């Protein structure tokens, strides 16, 4: 059961309007691969 949950969590991909809006307004927080990064 735990393994199934871990595999499910790894397969989730974010594709929401909210993230698209954040990418447009704050692109400095996203890497070239559109991965959110808090470190600057």
ABEGO torsion letter per residue (X at the ends): XAAAAAAAAAABBBBBAAAAAAAAABAAABBAAGBBBABX
